[in-house]
């Protein structure tokens, strides 16, 4: 992908393999716990919840969602829409937070999915356009390399102009991060229709 690619001010960078693993596990677990079927995730709704979890407010935001996938992960599990190539590539919508655009980026025939994710991360970190970066990476797959990239960026970042960096995962990081961390499950559970009172 070209270094001069134009990105939105707010970028959500999603590893689809990890996204699918988490959705599958949450759906199975909570359907057993709650004794009822859960709805599919509306992708636009989930992206809005994740944006809110990273502190996005107001209504005039530009938010770009990049889905990184390979030939094994070209659909989002338990989601509407689900087909990354047909339904979630080059499309957008507007809601109370602003304008969302969805782009599907396939590593098929190019590089391994992990490499593509890290390449896009570097591009976003080096882009003057990006002010807030929300990451949904596959830590078990390439966590050490991801942390190296983040540590180097944060070590060299000008504190006044550094990006808002947010890491969303299901496990708390093993070592302290220089960016904010939050539980990915919160946005997914809301999007699956799990109500707070059901968990009390």
Secondary structure, DSSP 8 states (H G I E B T S, - for coil): --TT----SEEEEEEHHHHHHHHHHHHHHHHHHHTS----EEHHHHHHHHHHHTT--SS-EEEEEEEEE-TT--B-TTEES-BTTTTSSSEEEEETTEEEEEEEEE-TTTS-HHHHHHHHHHHHHH-SS-SEEEEE--HHHHHHHHHHHHHHHHHH--TTT--EEEEEESS--SS--SSEEEEHHHHHHHHTT--GGGG-
